[in-house]
Amino acid sequence: MALFQWTSKLETGIPSIDKQHRMLVDSINELHDAMRAGTGREKIQEIVNFLALYAVEHFKTEEAIMKKYNFPQFTAHKKIHDDFVKKAGDLQAQIAQGKNATVEVSSFLADWLRKHISGDDKLYAEFFKNNNISVP
């Protein structure tokens, strides 16, 4: 069973963003599946590295859209992204040093992403919707 279920409630209505969110969810679930199969330790570095890099690319996409359409809470949203990137870097370093943080990492990633999409990202989605802005 997946740790993080994608539902329509998480959709922003922006196809490119929703596709990227699903990829992040799939990666978190891949780590969870590896943990359940007893191979989490072997997979954690690979998956956390992917997530950290992919999150940066995803955040760039979101931030470019927010800037293009003058989302008024851009600065606060970007800070949330920057804080996540720092935390992901800290986790990468801990794992590289051999700390067995598989459960902590998968729980943190799933909780953070779920809250971020359903809270922070919904704010810009609503802004676009309320201002009749169609984002491809």
DSSP file (Angstrom, degrees, kcal/mol; ACC not computed):
  #  RESIDUE AA STRUCTURE BP1 BP2  ACC     N-H-->O    O-->H-N    N-H-->O    O-->H-N    TCO  KAPPA ALPHA  PHI   PSI    X-CA   Y-CA   Z-CA
    1    1 A M              0   0    0      0, 0.0     2,-0.1     0, 0.0     3,-0.0   0.000 360.0 360.0 360.0 138.4    0.0    0.0    0.0
    2    2 A A        -     0   0    0      1,-0.1     3,-0.2    30,-0.0    27,-0.1  -0.360 360.0-144.1 -69.6 145.4    1.3    3.4   -0.9
    3    3 A L  S    S+     0   0    0      1,-0.3     2,-0.5    22,-0.1    -1,-0.1   0.838  93.3  35.4 -71.5 -35.3    2.4    5.8    1.8
    4    4 A F  S    S-     0   0    0     21,-0.2     2,-0.5    22,-0.0    -1,-0.3  -0.953  75.9-156.5-130.2 109.5    1.0    8.8   -0.1
    5    5 A Q        -     0   0    0     -2,-0.5     2,-0.4    -3,-0.2    20,-0.0  -0.746  14.2-136.7 -88.6 127.3   -2.2    8.5   -2.2
    6    6 A W        +     0   0    0     -2,-0.5     2,-0.3    16,-0.1    16,-0.0  -0.699  31.4 175.8 -79.2 130.5   -2.6   10.9   -5.0
    7    7 A T    >   -     0   0    0     -2,-0.4     3,-1.8     1,-0.0     4,-0.3  -0.899  46.2-108.5-131.2 163.6   -6.2   12.2   -5.1
    8    8 A S  G >  S+     0   0    0     -2,-0.3     3,-1.2     1,-0.3    -1,-0.0   0.741 113.2  72.3 -63.6 -21.4   -8.0   14.8   -7.2
    9    9 A K  G 3  S+     0   0    0      1,-0.3    -1,-0.3     3,-0.0    -3,-0.0   0.738  94.0  54.9 -64.5 -21.5   -8.1   17.0   -4.1
   10   10 A L  G <  S+     0   0    0     -3,-1.8    -1,-0.3     8,-0.0    -2,-0.2   0.575  82.8 112.9 -87.3 -10.3   -4.4   17.6   -4.5
   11   11 A E    <   -     0   0    0     -3,-1.2    -3,-0.0    -4,-0.3    -5,-0.0  -0.386  49.6-164.2 -68.3 137.7   -4.7   18.8   -8.1
   12   12 A T        -     0   0    0      2,-0.2    -1,-0.1    -2,-0.1    -4,-0.0   0.631  41.1-117.0 -91.0 -17.2   -3.9   22.4   -8.7
   13   13 A G  S    S+     0   0    0      1,-0.2   122,-0.2     2,-0.1     3,-0.1   0.468  86.2 111.6  88.6   2.4   -5.6   22.5  -12.1
   14   14 A I    >>  -     0   0    0      1,-0.2     4,-2.8   120,-0.1     3,-0.6  -0.918  59.2-154.8-109.8 104.2   -2.3   23.3  -13.7
   15   15 A P  H 3> S+     0   0    0      0, 0.0     4,-2.3     0, 0.0     5,-0.2   0.843  90.2  49.2 -51.9 -43.9   -1.4   20.2  -15.8
   16   16 A S  H 3> S+     0   0    0    120,-0.2     4,-1.7     1,-0.2     5,-0.1   0.892 115.1  44.8 -65.9 -38.1    2.4   20.7  -15.8
   17   17 A I  H <> S+     0   0    0     -3,-0.6     4,-2.8     2,-0.2    -1,-0.2   0.919 112.3  50.9 -71.1 -44.0    2.5   21.2  -12.0
   18   18 A D  H  X S+     0   0    0     -4,-2.8     4,-2.3     1,-0.2    -2,-0.2   0.888 108.9  52.3 -61.6 -38.2    0.1   18.3  -11.3
   19   19 A K  H  X S+     0   0    0     -4,-2.3     4,-1.7    -5,-0.3    -1,-0.2   0.921 111.3  46.5 -63.1 -43.3    2.3   16.0  -13.4
   20   20 A Q  H  X S+     0   0    0     -4,-1.7     4,-2.0     2,-0.2    -2,-0.2   0.909 110.3  53.1 -66.2 -41.4    5.4   17.1  -11.4
   21   21 A H  H  X S+     0   0    0     -4,-2.8     4,-2.5     1,-0.2    -1,-0.2   0.915 107.1  52.5 -58.9 -42.4    3.6   16.6   -8.1
   22   22 A R  H  X S+     0   0    0     -4,-2.3     4,-2.8     1,-0.2    -1,-0.2   0.885 106.7  52.8 -62.4 -37.6    2.6   13.1   -9.1
   23   23 A M  H  X S+     0   0    0     -4,-1.7     4,-1.9     2,-0.2    -1,-0.2   0.903 109.7  48.5 -64.2 -39.7    6.3   12.3   -9.9
   24   24 A L  H  X S+     0   0    0     -4,-2.0     4,-2.1     2,-0.2    -2,-0.2   0.922 112.3  48.5 -64.7 -43.5    7.3   13.5   -6.5
   25   25 A V  H  X S+     0   0    0     -4,-2.5     4,-2.5     1,-0.2    -2,-0.2   0.921 109.7  52.7 -61.8 -44.3    4.5   11.4   -4.9
   26   26 A D  H  X S+     0   0    0     -4,-2.8     4,-2.0     1,-0.2    -1,-0.2   0.885 108.6  50.3 -59.6 -39.4    5.6    8.4   -6.9
   27   27 A S  H  X S+     0   0    0     -4,-1.9     4,-2.0     2,-0.2    -1,-0.2   0.897 109.5  49.9 -67.7 -40.3    9.2    8.7   -5.7
   28   28 A I  H  X S+     0   0    0     -4,-2.1     4,-2.2     1,-0.2    -2,-0.2   0.917 112.0  48.7 -63.1 -42.0    8.1    9.0   -2.1
   29   29 A N  H  X S+     0   0    0     -4,-2.5     4,-2.8     1,-0.2    -2,-0.2   0.844 106.4  57.0 -67.1 -32.8    6.1    5.8   -2.5
   30   30 A E  H  X S+     0   0    0     -4,-2.0     4,-2.2     2,-0.2    -1,-0.2   0.913 108.3  47.1 -62.4 -42.6    9.0    4.1   -4.2
   31   31 A L  H  X S+     0   0    0     -4,-2.0     4,-2.3     2,-0.2    -2,-0.2   0.924 112.1  50.0 -64.1 -44.0   11.1    4.8   -1.1
   32   32 A H  H  X S+     0   0    0     -4,-2.2     4,-2.4     1,-0.2    -2,-0.2   0.916 110.4  49.9 -61.0 -43.8    8.2    3.5    1.1
   33   33 A D  H  X S+     0   0    0     -4,-2.8     4,-1.8     1,-0.2    -1,-0.2   0.897 109.5  51.6 -62.0 -40.5    7.9    0.3   -1.0
   34   34 A A  H  <>S+     0   0    0     -4,-2.2     5,-3.0     2,-0.2     6,-0.9   0.893 108.8  51.2 -63.8 -39.0   11.7   -0.3   -0.7
   35   35 A M  H ><5S+     0   0    0     -4,-2.3     3,-1.3     4,-0.3     5,-0.2   0.935 109.7  49.4 -62.3 -45.3   11.4    0.1    3.1
   36   36 A R  H 3<5S+     0   0    0     -4,-2.4    -1,-0.2     1,-0.3    -2,-0.2   0.821 111.0  50.3 -64.5 -30.4    8.6   -2.4    3.2
   37   37 A A  T 3<5S-     0   0    0     -4,-1.8    -1,-0.3    -5,-0.2    -2,-0.2   0.478 119.1-111.8 -85.6  -2.4   10.6   -4.8    1.1
   38   38 A G  T < 5S+     0   0    0     -3,-1.3    -3,-0.2    -4,-0.4     3,-0.1   0.621  96.7  98.5  83.5  12.8   13.6   -4.4    3.4
   39   39 A T     >< +     0   0    0     -5,-3.0     4,-1.6    -6,-0.2     3,-0.4   0.157  41.0 112.1-116.1  17.3   15.7   -2.6    0.8
   40   40 A G  H  > S+     0   0    0     -6,-0.9     4,-2.2     1,-0.2    -5,-0.2   0.873  74.0  55.7 -59.1 -40.7   15.1    1.0    2.0
   41   41 A R  H  > S+     0   0    0      1,-0.2     4,-0.5     2,-0.2    -1,-0.2   0.873 109.0  47.4 -61.7 -36.5   18.6    1.5    3.2
   42   42 A E  H  4 S+     0   0    0     -3,-0.4     4,-0.4     1,-0.2    -1,-0.2   0.837 119.4  39.0 -72.9 -32.1   20.0    0.7   -0.3
   43   43 A K  H  X S+     0   0    0     -4,-1.6     4,-2.7     1,-0.1     5,-0.3   0.669  93.3  84.1 -91.7 -18.9   17.5    2.9   -2.1
   44   44 A I  H  X S+     0   0    0     -4,-2.2     4,-2.9     1,-0.2     5,-0.3   0.889  90.5  47.1 -60.8 -44.9   17.3    5.9    0.2
   45   45 A Q  H  X S+     0   0    0     -4,-0.5     4,-2.4     1,-0.2    -1,-0.2   0.941 114.8  47.4 -61.4 -46.6   20.4    7.8   -1.1
   46   46 A E  H  > S+     0   0    0     -4,-0.4     4,-2.1     2,-0.2    -2,-0.2   0.927 116.9  42.0 -59.7 -47.2   19.3    7.3   -4.7
   47   47 A I  H  X S+     0   0    0     -4,-2.7     4,-3.1     2,-0.2     5,-0.2   0.907 114.5  49.4 -71.8 -42.1   15.7    8.4   -4.1
   48   48 A V  H  X S+     0   0    0     -4,-2.9     4,-2.6    -5,-0.3     5,-0.2   0.898 111.3  50.7 -64.9 -38.8   16.6   11.3   -1.8
   49   49 A N  H  X S+     0   0    0     -4,-2.4     4,-2.2    -5,-0.3     5,-0.2   0.933 112.6  46.5 -62.3 -44.8   19.1   12.6   -4.3
   50   50 A F  H  X S+     0   0    0     -4,-2.1     4,-3.3    -5,-0.2     5,-0.3   0.949 113.6  48.3 -60.5 -48.9   16.5   12.4   -7.1
   51   51 A L  H  X S+     0   0    0     -4,-3.1     4,-2.8     1,-0.2     5,-0.2   0.899 110.7  50.7 -60.7 -41.8   13.8   14.1   -4.9
   52   52 A A  H  X S+     0   0    0     -4,-2.6     4,-1.5    -5,-0.2    -1,-0.2   0.932 116.4  40.6 -63.0 -45.3   16.2   16.9   -3.9
   53   53 A L  H  X S+     0   0    0     -4,-2.2     4,-1.8    -5,-0.2    -2,-0.2   0.922 117.6  47.2 -68.8 -44.2   17.2   17.6   -7.6
   54   54 A Y  H  X S+     0   0    0     -4,-3.3     4,-3.0    -5,-0.2    -2,-0.2   0.881 108.2  55.8 -67.5 -37.4   13.7   17.2   -8.9
   55   55 A A  H  X S+     0   0    0     -4,-2.8     4,-3.2    -5,-0.3    -1,-0.2   0.909 105.6  52.4 -60.9 -41.4   12.2   19.4   -6.2
   56   56 A V  H  X S+     0   0    0     -4,-1.5     4,-2.1    -5,-0.2    -1,-0.2   0.932 112.2  45.0 -60.5 -45.4   14.5   22.2   -7.2
   57   57 A E  H  X S+     0   0    0     -4,-1.8     4,-1.9     2,-0.2    -2,-0.2   0.916 114.1  49.5 -63.9 -42.8   13.4   21.9  -10.8
   58   58 A H  H  X S+     0   0    0     -4,-3.0     4,-2.6     1,-0.2    -2,-0.2   0.926 109.8  50.8 -61.5 -45.2    9.8   21.7   -9.8
   59   59 A F  H  X S+     0   0    0     -4,-3.2     4,-3.1     1,-0.2     5,-0.2   0.886 107.0  54.5 -62.1 -38.1   10.2   24.7   -7.6
   60   60 A K  H  X S+     0   0    0     -4,-2.1     4,-2.3    -5,-0.2    -1,-0.2   0.912 109.1  48.8 -60.1 -41.6   11.7   26.7  -10.5
   61   61 A T  H  X S+     0   0    0     -4,-1.9     4,-2.0     2,-0.2    -2,-0.2   0.950 114.1  44.8 -63.1 -49.6    8.7   25.8  -12.6
   62   62 A E  H  X S+     0   0    0     -4,-2.6     4,-2.7     1,-0.2    -2,-0.2   0.929 113.9  49.5 -59.7 -46.3    6.2   26.9   -9.9
   63   63 A E  H  X S+     0   0    0     -4,-3.1     4,-2.5     1,-0.2    -1,-0.2   0.869 108.4  52.8 -65.2 -36.9    8.2   30.1   -9.1
   64   64 A A  H  X S+     0   0    0     -4,-2.3     4,-2.5    -5,-0.2    -1,-0.2   0.911 111.6  46.6 -64.3 -41.2    8.4   31.1  -12.8
   65   65 A I  H  X S+     0   0    0     -4,-2.0     4,-1.9     2,-0.2    -2,-0.2   0.929 112.2  49.8 -65.3 -45.5    4.6   30.7  -13.1
   66   66 A M  H  <>S+     0   0    0     -4,-2.7     5,-2.9     1,-0.2    -2,-0.2   0.905 113.9  45.6 -61.5 -41.1    4.0   32.7   -9.9
   67   67 A K  H ><5S+     0   0    0     -4,-2.5     3,-1.5     3,-0.2    -1,-0.2   0.928 109.3  55.1 -66.7 -44.6    6.3   35.5  -11.1
   68   68 A K  H 3<5S+     0   0    0     -4,-2.5    -1,-0.2     1,-0.3    -2,-0.2   0.866 116.8  36.2 -57.5 -38.2    4.8   35.5  -14.6
   69   69 A Y  T 3<5S-     0   0    0     -4,-1.9    -1,-0.3    -5,-0.1    -2,-0.2   0.170 112.0-116.2-105.7  17.5    1.3   36.1  -13.2
   70   70 A N  T < 5 -     0   0    0     -3,-1.5    -3,-0.2     1,-0.2    -4,-0.1   0.883  33.6-164.1  54.0  48.9    2.3   38.3  -10.3
   71   71 A F    > < -     0   0    0     -5,-2.9     3,-1.5     1,-0.2    -1,-0.2  -0.513  14.4-141.8 -62.6 121.7    1.2   36.0   -7.5
   72   72 A P  T 3  S+     0   0    0      0, 0.0     3,-0.3     0, 0.0    -1,-0.2   0.699  95.9  50.9 -66.4 -19.8    1.1   38.3   -4.5
   73   73 A Q  T 3> S+     0   0    0      1,-0.2     4,-2.3     2,-0.1     5,-0.2   0.043  72.9 120.5-104.5  26.7    2.5   35.8   -2.0
   74   74 A F  H <> S+     0   0    0     -3,-1.5     4,-3.0     1,-0.2     5,-0.2   0.918  70.6  52.0 -55.9 -48.7    5.4   34.8   -4.2
   75   75 A T  H  > S+     0   0    0     -3,-0.3     4,-1.9     1,-0.2    -1,-0.2   0.908 111.8  45.6 -60.4 -44.4    8.1   35.8   -1.7
   76   76 A A  H  > S+     0   0    0      2,-0.2     4,-1.6     1,-0.2    -1,-0.2   0.896 114.1  49.4 -65.4 -39.7    6.6   33.8    1.2
   77   77 A H  H  X S+     0   0    0     -4,-2.3     4,-1.9     1,-0.2    -2,-0.2   0.912 109.0  51.9 -66.9 -41.9    6.1   30.8   -1.1
   78   78 A K  H  X S+     0   0    0     -4,-3.0     4,-2.9     1,-0.2    -1,-0.2   0.882 105.9  55.6 -62.4 -37.5    9.7   30.9   -2.4
   79   79 A K  H  X S+     0   0    0     -4,-1.9     4,-2.6    -5,-0.2    -1,-0.2   0.900 105.1  52.4 -61.8 -40.0   10.9   31.0    1.2
   80   80 A I  H  X S+     0   0    0     -4,-1.6     4,-1.9     2,-0.2    -1,-0.2   0.917 111.2  47.4 -60.6 -43.2    9.0   27.7    1.9
   81   81 A H  H  X S+     0   0    0     -4,-1.9     4,-2.5     2,-0.2    -2,-0.2   0.937 111.4  50.2 -62.4 -47.3   10.7   26.2   -1.2
   82   82 A D  H  X S+     0   0    0     -4,-2.9     4,-2.0     1,-0.2    -2,-0.2   0.885 109.3  51.6 -60.8 -39.8   14.1   27.5    0.0
   83   83 A D  H  X S+     0   0    0     -4,-2.6     4,-2.3     2,-0.2    -1,-0.2   0.892 109.8  49.9 -63.8 -39.9   13.6   26.0    3.4
   84   84 A F  H  X S+     0   0    0     -4,-1.9     4,-3.1     2,-0.2     5,-0.2   0.927 108.0  52.7 -64.7 -44.1   12.7   22.6    1.9
   85   85 A V  H  X S+     0   0    0     -4,-2.5     4,-2.1     1,-0.2    -1,-0.2   0.901 110.6  48.6 -59.1 -40.8   15.8   22.6   -0.3
   86   86 A K  H  X S+     0   0    0     -4,-2.0     4,-2.3     2,-0.2    -1,-0.2   0.936 112.2  47.7 -63.8 -46.7   17.9   23.3    2.8
   87   87 A K  H  X S+     0   0    0     -4,-2.3     4,-2.4     1,-0.2    -2,-0.2   0.903 110.9  51.7 -62.1 -41.6   16.2   20.5    4.8
   88   88 A A  H  X S+     0   0    0     -4,-3.1     4,-2.5     1,-0.2    -1,-0.2   0.896 109.1  50.7 -62.5 -39.7   16.6   18.1    1.8
   89   89 A G  H  X S+     0   0    0     -4,-2.1     4,-2.2    -5,-0.2    -2,-0.2   0.896 109.2  51.0 -63.9 -40.2   20.3   18.9    1.7
   90   90 A D  H  X S+     0   0    0     -4,-2.3     4,-2.3     2,-0.2    -2,-0.2   0.911 110.9  48.6 -62.2 -42.5   20.6   18.2    5.4
   91   91 A L  H  X S+     0   0    0     -4,-2.4     4,-2.5     2,-0.2     5,-0.2   0.907 109.1  52.8 -64.6 -41.7   18.9   14.9    4.9
   92   92 A Q  H  X S+     0   0    0     -4,-2.5     4,-2.5     1,-0.2    -1,-0.2   0.924 110.3  48.4 -58.0 -44.5   21.2   14.0    2.0
   93   93 A A  H  X S+     0   0    0     -4,-2.2     4,-1.6     2,-0.2    -2,-0.2   0.912 110.7  50.2 -64.1 -43.4   24.2   14.8    4.2
   94   94 A Q  H  <>S+     0   0    0     -4,-2.3     5,-2.4     1,-0.2    -1,-0.2   0.916 113.0  46.3 -61.2 -43.2   22.9   12.7    7.1
   95   95 A I  H ><5S+     0   0    0     -4,-2.5     3,-1.8     1,-0.2    -2,-0.2   0.902 109.1  54.4 -67.2 -40.6   22.3    9.7    4.8
   96   96 A A  H 3<5S+     0   0    0     -4,-2.5    -1,-0.2     1,-0.3    -2,-0.2   0.805 104.9  55.7 -62.5 -29.0   25.7   10.1    3.1
   97   97 A Q  T 3<5S-     0   0    0     -4,-1.6    -1,-0.3    -5,-0.2    -2,-0.2   0.418 126.0-103.0 -83.9   1.8   27.2    9.9    6.6
   98   98 A G  T < 5 +     0   0    0     -3,-1.8     2,-0.3     1,-0.3    -3,-0.2   0.540  66.2 154.5  93.6   6.6   25.5    6.6    7.2
   99   99 A K      < -     0   0    0     -5,-2.4     2,-1.5    -6,-0.2    -1,-0.3  -0.543  44.7-133.0 -70.7 129.5   22.7    7.7    9.4
  100  100 A N        +     0   0    0     -2,-0.3     3,-0.1     1,-0.2     4,-0.1  -0.668  51.2 144.7 -84.5  91.0   19.8    5.3    9.0
  101  101 A A     >  +     0   0    0     -2,-1.5     4,-3.2     1,-0.1     5,-0.2  -0.019  18.3 126.6-117.9  28.3   17.0    7.8    8.6
  102  102 A T  H  > S+     0   0    0      1,-0.2     4,-2.6     2,-0.2     5,-0.2   0.915  77.8  41.2 -57.3 -50.3   14.8    5.9    6.2
  103  103 A V  H  > S+     0   0    0      1,-0.2     4,-2.4     2,-0.2     5,-0.3   0.927 116.9  49.4 -65.4 -44.8   11.6    6.1    8.2
  104  104 A E  H  > S+     0   0    0      1,-0.2     4,-2.6     2,-0.2    -2,-0.2   0.914 113.2  47.5 -58.9 -44.4   12.2    9.8    9.2
  105  105 A V  H  X S+     0   0    0     -4,-3.2     4,-2.8     2,-0.2     5,-0.2   0.942 113.2  45.3 -66.0 -49.2   12.9   10.7    5.6
  106  106 A S  H  X S+     0   0    0     -4,-2.6     4,-2.3    -5,-0.2     5,-0.2   0.901 116.1  46.8 -65.4 -39.2    9.9    9.1    4.0
  107  107 A S  H  X S+     0   0    0     -4,-2.4     4,-2.7    -5,-0.2     5,-0.3   0.936 113.6  48.2 -66.2 -45.8    7.6   10.4    6.7
  108  108 A F  H  X S+     0   0    0     -4,-2.6     4,-3.0    -5,-0.3     5,-0.3   0.942 113.8  46.8 -58.5 -48.4    9.0   13.9    6.4
  109  109 A L  H  X S+     0   0    0     -4,-2.8     4,-2.6     2,-0.2     5,-0.3   0.926 115.0  45.1 -62.6 -46.5    8.8   13.9    2.6
  110  110 A A  H  X S+     0   0    0     -4,-2.3     4,-2.4    -5,-0.2     5,-0.2   0.938 117.1  44.6 -63.9 -46.7    5.2   12.6    2.5
  111  111 A D  H  X S+     0   0    0     -4,-2.7     4,-2.4    -5,-0.2     5,-0.2   0.932 115.6  47.1 -63.7 -45.9    4.0   14.9    5.2
  112  112 A W  H  X S+     0   0    0     -4,-3.0     4,-2.8    -5,-0.3     5,-0.2   0.946 115.0  44.9 -62.4 -48.3    5.7   18.0    3.8
  113  113 A L  H  X S+     0   0    0     -4,-2.6     4,-2.9    -5,-0.3     5,-0.3   0.913 112.6  50.9 -65.4 -42.3    4.6   17.4    0.3
  114  114 A R  H  X S+     0   0    0     -4,-2.4     4,-2.3    -5,-0.3    -1,-0.2   0.942 115.7  42.1 -58.9 -48.4    1.0   16.6    1.2
  115  115 A K  H  X>S+     0   0    0     -4,-2.4     4,-1.4    -5,-0.2     5,-0.6   0.889 115.0  50.9 -66.7 -39.6    0.7   19.8    3.4
  116  116 A H  I  <>S+     0   0    0     -4,-2.8     5,-3.0    -5,-0.2     6,-0.4   0.937 114.5  41.5 -66.2 -46.9    2.5   21.9    0.8
  117  117 A I  I  <>S+     0   0    0     -4,-2.9     5,-0.6     1,-0.2    -2,-0.2   0.953 119.8  42.7 -66.1 -48.6    0.4   20.8   -2.1
  118  118 A S  I  <5S+     0   0    0     -4,-2.3    -1,-0.2    -5,-0.3    -2,-0.2   0.658 132.0  21.0 -76.5 -14.0   -2.9   21.0   -0.3
  119  119 A G  I  X5S+     0   0    0     -4,-1.4     4,-1.0    -5,-0.2    -3,-0.2   0.718 129.6  28.0-112.5 -76.6   -2.1   24.2    1.5
  120  120 A D  I >><S+     0   0    0     -5,-0.6     4,-1.0     1,-0.2     3,-0.6   0.899 124.0  46.0 -60.7 -46.4    0.6   26.4   -0.1
  121  121 A D  I 3><S+     0   0    0     -5,-3.0     4,-2.0     1,-0.2    -1,-0.2   0.825 105.1  61.1 -71.3 -29.5    0.1   25.4   -3.7
  122  122 A K  H 3><S+     0   0    0     -5,-0.6     4,-2.6    -6,-0.4    -1,-0.2   0.802  96.2  64.1 -64.8 -26.8   -3.7   25.7   -3.4
  123  123 A L  H <X S+     0   0    0     -4,-1.0     4,-2.1    -3,-0.6    -1,-0.2   0.943 107.1  38.9 -63.2 -47.7   -3.2   29.4   -2.7
  124  124 A Y  H  X S+     0   0    0     -4,-1.0     4,-2.6     2,-0.2     5,-0.2   0.872 114.0  55.8 -72.7 -32.4   -1.7   30.2   -6.0
  125  125 A A  H  X S+     0   0    0     -4,-2.0     4,-2.4     2,-0.2    -2,-0.2   0.923 110.4  45.3 -61.7 -42.9   -4.1   27.8   -7.8
  126  126 A E  H  X S+     0   0    0     -4,-2.6     4,-3.3     2,-0.2     5,-0.2   0.891 110.3  54.5 -66.7 -39.7   -7.0   29.7   -6.2
  127  127 A F  H  X S+     0   0    0     -4,-2.1     4,-1.3    -5,-0.2    -2,-0.2   0.940 111.0  45.2 -58.1 -47.7   -5.4   33.0   -7.1
  128  128 A F  H  <>S+     0   0    0     -4,-2.6     5,-3.1     1,-0.2     3,-0.3   0.935 115.1  47.6 -62.1 -46.1   -5.1   32.0  -10.8
  129  129 A K  H ><5S+     0   0    0     -4,-2.4     3,-1.6     1,-0.2    -2,-0.2   0.934 111.6  49.3 -61.4 -47.2   -8.7   30.6  -10.8
  130  130 A N  H 3<5S+     0   0    0     -4,-3.3    -1,-0.2     1,-0.3    -2,-0.2   0.728 114.7  45.7 -66.7 -21.5  -10.1   33.8   -9.2
  131  131 A N  T 3<5S-     0   0    0     -4,-1.3    -1,-0.3    -3,-0.3    -2,-0.2   0.196 113.1-116.4-106.0  14.5   -8.3   36.0  -11.6
  132  132 A N  T < 5 +     0   0    0     -3,-1.6     2,-0.6     1,-0.2    -3,-0.2   0.866  59.5 156.9  53.4  41.1   -9.3   33.9  -14.7
  133  133 A I      < -     0   0    0     -5,-3.1     2,-0.7    -6,-0.2    -1,-0.2  -0.877  29.6-156.7 -99.7 121.4   -5.6   33.0  -15.4
  134  134 A S        -     0   0    0     -2,-0.6  -120,-0.1    -3,-0.1    -5,-0.0  -0.877   8.4-167.3-100.5 115.4   -5.2   29.9  -17.4
  135  135 A V              0   0    0     -2,-0.7  -119,-0.1  -122,-0.2    -2,-0.0  -0.902 360.0 360.0-106.3 125.1   -1.8   28.3  -16.9
  136  136 A P              0   0    0      0, 0.0  -120,-0.2     0, 0.0    -1,-0.1   0.499 360.0 360.0 -68.3 360.0   -0.8   25.5  -19.3
